[in-house]
Amino acid sequence: MSSEEVAIAQRLSVRLGAGELSCLAVAIARSHTLASDDFRARRLARERGVAVTGTVGILAACVRLGYLAHDRANALLAAMIAAGYRSPVENMDALLEADR
């Protein structure tokens, strides 16, 4: 992290883990999207005008960009859910329906 990014992280002084805090500081400083499933980190990012995405959004982007087949993304999401991931959706179908 640059000195600017460290300063941003210190000014945020919120109850986030070190990983979320540093990623949020970098996203703010570099005008990037924050990729996180952490509710607090996403809320703080939005409050600061930072775009957010999460695991499901990244899976959807991988399908849209041709890196994953739709059925493979569904299989990966199902495996993550079975392993304990708390997904906002049961499968990728609704997110990717408009792309068909």
Summary of the structure (lengths in Angstrom):
residues: 100
radius of gyration: 15.5
end to end distance: 39.9
largest distance: 44.7
contacts: 262
relative contact order: 0.11
helix: 62%
strand: 4%
